[in-house]
Amino acid sequence: MKKFIILSLLVLAGCSSSPVKDSSEEVDSAPAPEVSGEVREEKATPAKASKAEEPVRPATPMAPSQYAGLNDAIKSQSDEKIYQTATQILSQSPNDGRALNALAMYHFKKGRHDLSRYLLNKGIAANARMSELHSNMGIVQLSENERREAIKSFRKALEINNGDGIAAANLAAIYTQEKDYNKAGVVCETAYKRGVRDPRFLNNYAIVLTAQQKFDKAKDMYEAVLKEESNNSAALYNYATLLIDHMGKFQEGLEQINRLKFVGGPADTRNRIIALENKAKAGIK
């Protein structure tokens, strides 16, 4: 049975208001993974009781110039500036969706998931049609292993904005892990069209394309990953599997195996790598 390594749920977070993620044999997925390869599913951590909800007050419209500092802070990825500018905006407009979203993801990065959830809920209550709030809520829910709820949040984000590439990429990662390749293919296409090029997303998209027998396109995806991350062991392993098992490109596949042996393969793939190497060598003779 062929095994592909699925890289982690992207956990791509959108802070700004503009979205930026066959063979007759079954394609196996790895256990829920980390960025570096296979990982184990983490147990859900019970959420702590959140703070009492504040009454929702109508959002006060902010002038475009008042967002300039926040946008600059987000572009520079300065946590301190994001915190300062977001709190400054919220001191004038407590329910401002952009500021609540940015502040929520600031706290999420610091590991304060309950506070992040609280801020996102507050933002959604006052800005129900802001897709980024729902998308980032899905990220928080994933961090607590609330996968079904996360799917609902990502879907809601896409319902509001069907071009939300971040929500699509994260939803695609879930569907890929669940081997629902039809659904994964639809949202992968959305994320790709919206410019998501994160290597983890491209790796997962390639797995979906392989399952759909779109081998040439899958090959292009793996090459794009390896152009950015030449030592990405999961992508090297998956690429070698595609070339040898599905495309019969034994020499090319053997080259990827040799690269993979140099950098070290993903966990628990040693025997499979040996089998791929032997198959490639036999095919070349």
N, C-alpha and C positions, 0 to 999 in steps of 0.2 A: 504494500500500500504506500503510495507516494505521500510524502510529508512536506508541507511548506511551512516556513517559519513566518508567523504573522507578527509584525512589530506592534508596539503598544498603541492603545487608544491615544489619539494624538494629543488630547488635552491642549488643543490650540485655543487660546483665549483672545477674544476680541474686545479691546478696551474702547476703541473709538466708535463713532456712530456709523462708520462705513465698513461693510464686510471686507475682509481682506481683498480642508480636509472628505480537446477533452479525450480524456482518457476514459476507458470503461471503469477504471478504478476511481475510488473516491479520493478527493483531495483532502488530506488531513490538515487540521490546524494544530498549532502548538498550544500548550496551556497559555492562559492570558499572559502576555509578555511585557517586558520592559524595553526601553529604547535599545539596549545592547543585545537583545535576543529574547530567548524564551524566559518566561517567569511563571510564577505560580499565582493563582488567584489569592488575593488577600481577603481576610475575613472582614466583613463589614463592621465598622465601628459605630456603635449606637450614637446617634446625634444627641448632643446635650440640649437641654431645654433652652429655647431661644428667648431673647428679651421680649417683653410685651410689645406688641405692635403699637406704633404711634398712629394717631388718627391721620388719615390721608388728607393732605391739604393740596389744593390745586397747584400744579406746577407753574412757577412764574417764568415766562419766556425769558431766555437769556439772549443778549445781543451776541452776534457772531464773534465780535472782538473779545468777548469774555471767555470764549472757548480757546482762544489762541494759545494761551499758556498751557492749558491741558493737552491740546493737540501736540504742542512742541514736547511736552514732558513724555507723552506716549511714544512719539517718534524716537526720542532719545533713550527710551527705556529707563528713565531715571525714576526709581521708586520714590525717592524723597520728594522730587518735584511733582510726581503724580499725586502723592498724598497731600502735599501743600495746596496745589491748585484745586484739587477735587474738594477738599474741605472748605476752601475759600468760597467756591461756587455754592456749596451746600449751606454755608452760613447765610447766603442771600436767598437761595431757593432750595429748601430742604428736600424736595422731591424731584430734583433735576435728574433725569434718567442717565445722561452721559456721565455725570459726576458720580452718581451712585454706582454705576457699572464699573467705572475706573477704580473707585475706592474698594469695591467688593473684590476685584481681582488683585488689588494691592494686598489686601488681607489674605486672600487665598494663597498667594505666593509665600506669605509668611506663615502659612499653616493654620490660620484662624478660619477654619471652614464654617463654623457656626456663625461667626460674624459676617462672613462673606454671604452666606445664605440669607441672613437677616436683611442685609443691604439690598440684595437682589430681589427679595420678596417685596421690600418697600418700593423698589424701583418699578417692579411689575405692577404693583397695585396702582401706581400713579401714571405709568407709561405702558399700558398693556400691549400696545402695538409696536414695541421696540424689540426687534428680533434678537439683538445682542444680549439683552437681559435673559431671555429664555435660553439662548445658546450657552451662556456662561453658567446658568443654573444647572444645565445638563452636566457641565464639567464638575461642579460641586457635588452633584448627585453621584456621578461616577466615582468620585473620591471616597464616597461613603458606601460604595458597592450597590447603589440603588439603580441598577441597570435599566429596569423597566421604566422607572420614573425619568431617567435620563433620556431614554428614547422618546418619551412623550415631549420632553422639553426641546430636544433637537427638532422634532417634527413640528412643534409649534413655531419655532424660529423660522423654519422653512415655509410654513403656512403663511406667515406674515411676510417673509421675504424669500421668495423661491431662488434667489441668487446668493443666499448666505453661504459662502464657501466654507467657512469655519464649521458651521453646524453640519453641513453636508459631509465634510471630511471626518468629523467625529462620529457621525451616524454610520458612515461607511465602514469605519473600523469595527464598530459593534456588529454590524451585519456580516462582515467578513469573518469575524471570530465565530459567529453562529452558523457560518456556511450558507447563509441566505444570499447567494450570489446574484440572484435577480434583483433584489432590493439594493444590494450593495452596488451593483453596476449602475443603477440609476443615479444614486447620490454621488458615486465616484465621478461620474460624468459632470454633474453639477459643480462639484468642487474643483475639478480640473479646468473647466471652462472659466471658473471664477479666479483662476490663477494660483490655486494652492499647489505648491511644488515641494512641500516638506518631504524628505526622503522616506519617512515612515508611511506617509500617505501613498507615495508612488509605489512602494513595496507592496502594500496591501492592494492597491489598484491592479498591480501586475498579477497578483494571486487570483483576483476576480476574473481578469481577462483570460488567464490560463484555464480557469474552470469553464469559461465560456468558449474555449477553443480559439481565442483570438491571439494566437501565439506571436505573430509578428509585432503586434501592438504591445504585448506583454514584454517582449524582448526590448523594445524601445524604452519602456518604463524602467526596467532594470539597468539599462545602460545609463539612463539619466541619473539614477540613484548613485551608481558607481562613479560617475563623472564628478559628483559632489563629494562622495564618501567612498574612496577607493578601497578602504579596508572594512567596509560594512559586511560583516560575516554572514548575517542573515540574508542580505541581498545576493551575495556571492553564492551561497548555498542554493537559494531559490532559483537563481539564474542558471546555475549548473544543472539543476534538476529539469528546468524548462528545456534547455538545449539538448540534453542527453535523452531524457525520457519522452519528450513530446515532439521535438523538432528533428531528432536524428542528426544534430550537428555535433558529432563526437569530438572533433578536433577542438572546436571552440569551447565545448563543454569541458574538455580535459584541461584547457588553459585556465578556466575558472576554478577547477578543482585544485590545480597547482597553486593558484593565488590563495585559495581558501586554506590549504594546508599550511601556507606560510603565515597567515594571520591568525589561524585557529578557528575551527568551525564552531557553530552554536552548540550549546549543551546537548548531550545525548544524540549527536548525529554522526559519531565516529564510524559506526558500522555502515550507516547509509552512505557516507562519503566514500568508503572503500568500495561498496557495491557500485556506485556511480562511476568511480574511476575504472573499475574492471570492465563495466559495460562499455565505457567510452573507448578503452583500449581495444576491446574485442571488435568494436564497430569500425575502428580505423584499419585493422588488419585486412 
